[in-house]
Amino acid sequence: MMLDPLRQIILNFSGAYKGMKLYPPQHPAVKRQVQELWQELDRQLRDRKSIKLGIMEGTLFIEDQLLAEGTPAAVEVERLLEIHELEGLEFQAGLREEEIQVLLETLGRQGIDSDGLAGIFRKKNVDHIRLSATRKEDEPKLENPRKIYGRALKVVEKIFQDVRMGKIPSSNEALSVVRSMVQITLAEPHALFALSMLKDYDNYTFTHSVNVSVIALAVGRACDLSEEKLRTLGFGGLLHDLGKLKIDHAIINKPGRLTDEEFSQIKTHPRMGAELVTNMEGVTPEVIDIVLAHHLRYDSQGYPADLQNANVSEMAYMAAIADTYDAITTLRSYQRPMTPRKAVARLRELVGTVLHPKYTEPFITSLGTFPVGSLVRLKSNEIGLVVWVDTRDPDSVRLKILFDKNGNRLDKPVQLDLFGEDARRIVSEVDPYTKGVEVTDYFEWGEGGDLRVESVGVAG
């Protein structure tokens, strides 16, 4: 009697793992077991987009099958997941044999939790295996991204008010909100990034500070910064323009071109900002460097001029990328905002001169061909908004269809998932201003950071 193919996967998984514990990874017996596991997964993935296995209520499952009988193979796989603090694994179509090899080798190493696994996967280009981490009992649920963004705005406003009144601002609330921002960025990279498209032109300085922090975190995550460094980067992003409070308000808000004298005053804001944040509790030298050096260019130009040949930290370069991206996607009296796709093209033009290639290229890659917030036209002539991009496969996107093929606006948006090659059904970007679309109106987030959807369609 043939074993059910899904159960065969569990048996092959356990066998390949045990073989790797007994012999070196390149031993013929191990290579054969890894190949058999991959071949069985590949066979099943021809008829489905993914295969999920994990632990539910203490019992191992694969797809819709619970393995309640507790066979030795099932017990072994369940034990492996628990050791590495994993709730489950998801194998996706396109899975490569070498990705299975990396998974099994990594599971055989002691002391690596789900975060460590994720880091190894990113470095070794494991794109077709997703990890689902176990949430610890004392681990708080992710806060709603809109609430985090709103908190960040209030924190920045309070800091700016304190500076105007001659007070030394408190860092406590800022550090707290940055921790929440980092958590949501690591768990759902595009959740806050989508909200950075919110542009309050009456309070531009506040929203720009928050947006630079949010976008900088997206850059840092794409560059594999540790959680601790991400907190530093996010904090520096919130404070990066604090020195502008010492510049004449009329110059900051001048609608036209600045005179040479006015621009000379603008160029003093990084140093004045660095002097202000130096007195704040919890501000590290790295944060000061972000504030001081975020206008220094990769080609050693920029300002402050006396620091043009100084060593600039990686986080200052990352903040500069975020500052540039937010500036070119923002409506100003002298410029129309660029769409996300055009903004990415502009970043590419600046790589190697204004922007550091080492940090800009991973960020661009993470955004995908059509970044979150892009309004796009499909081959069917429908128009939809990109609300989610798969960080492991940036060409796999989730849309909200807003206009039908006849150009009629839908009363209720419809979700459409496009995977890999299916993304070619997108034929062009559409300027939201020409369609009267405020893109941030369509980002609705649940309490756990997940995107709420109304109805579902899946591309075939």
Secondary structure, DSSP 8 states (H G I E B T S, - for coil): ----HHHHHHHHHHHHHHHHHHS-TTSHHHHHHHHHHHHHHHHHHTSSSEEEEEEETTEEEETTEE-TT--HHHHHHHHHHHHTTEEEEEEETT--HHHHHHHHHHHTSTT--HHHHHHHHHHTT--SEEEEE---TT------HHHHHHHHHHHHHHHHHHHHTT----SHHHHHHHHHHHHHHHHSHHHHHHHTT---GGGHHHHHHHHHHHHHHHHHHHTT--HHHHHHHHHHHHHTTGGGGGS-HHHHT-SS---HHHHHHHTTHHHHHHHHHHTSTT--HHHHHHHHHTTB-TTS-BSSGGGTTS---HHHHHHHHHHHHHHHTS-BTTB----HHHHHHHHHHHBTTTB-HHHHHHHHHHH-SS-TT-EEEETTS-EEEEEEE-SSSTT-EEEEEEE-TTS-EEEEEEEEEE-GGGGGGEEEEE-HHHHT--GGGG--B-TTS-B--S-EEE--
